[in-house]
């Protein structure tokens, strides 16, 4: 018997695999960025007073 299920790689398959890899890397980078921002919100930098000063000046002027 002959094997009639010969798989062929087409340019469409290559494009879909590259798109899949790119999407995976983008998702991982986004998750790491989100995780770092979440840590920044939970544990704010004590030495970074610039943004706090701006928000306090807006609150006091109102």
C-alpha positions as CSV (number, residue, x, y, z in Angstrom):
1,X,0.0,0.0,0.0
2,X,1.1,3.5,-0.8
3,X,1.0,6.3,1.7
4,X,-1.3,8.8,0.1
5,X,-1.2,11.3,3.0
6,X,1.9,13.2,2.0
7,X,2.1,16.5,3.9
8,X,3.3,19.5,1.9
9,X,4.5,22.7,3.3
10,X,3.2,25.7,1.5
11,X,4.1,29.4,1.8
12,X,0.9,29.9,3.6
13,X,2.0,27.4,6.3
14,X,5.3,29.3,6.7
15,X,3.5,32.6,7.0
16,X,1.1,31.2,9.6
17,X,4.0,29.7,11.7
18,X,5.9,33.0,11.6
19,X,2.7,34.9,12.6
20,X,2.2,32.4,15.4
21,X,5.8,32.9,16.7
22,X,5.5,36.7,16.4
23,X,2.2,36.7,18.3
24,X,3.6,34.5,21.0
25,X,6.6,36.8,21.6
26,X,4.3,39.8,21.6
27,X,2.1,38.2,24.2
28,X,5.1,37.2,26.4
29,X,6.6,40.7,26.2
30,X,3.2,42.2,27.0
31,X,2.7,39.9,30.0
32,X,6.1,40.7,31.4
33,X,5.5,44.5,31.0
34,X,2.1,44.1,32.7
35,X,3.7,42.2,35.5
36,X,6.4,44.8,36.0
37,X,3.8,47.6,36.0
38,X,1.7,45.7,38.5
39,X,4.7,45.4,40.8
40,X,5.3,49.2,40.4
41,X,1.8,49.9,41.5
42,X,2.0,47.6,44.5
43,X,5.5,48.8,45.6
44,X,6.0,52.4,44.4
45,X,9.4,53.9,44.2
46,X,9.9,56.1,47.3
47,X,12.6,58.2,45.5
48,X,10.4,59.0,42.5
49,X,8.6,62.1,43.8
50,X,8.1,63.8,40.4
51,X,4.7,62.2,39.6
52,X,3.5,62.5,43.2
53,X,4.3,66.2,43.2
54,X,2.4,66.8,40.0
55,X,-0.7,65.0,41.3
56,X,-0.5,66.8,44.6
57,X,-0.4,70.2,42.9
58,X,-3.5,69.3,40.9
59,X,-5.3,68.2,44.0
60,X,-4.4,71.4,46.0
61,X,-5.3,73.8,43.2
62,X,-8.8,72.5,42.9
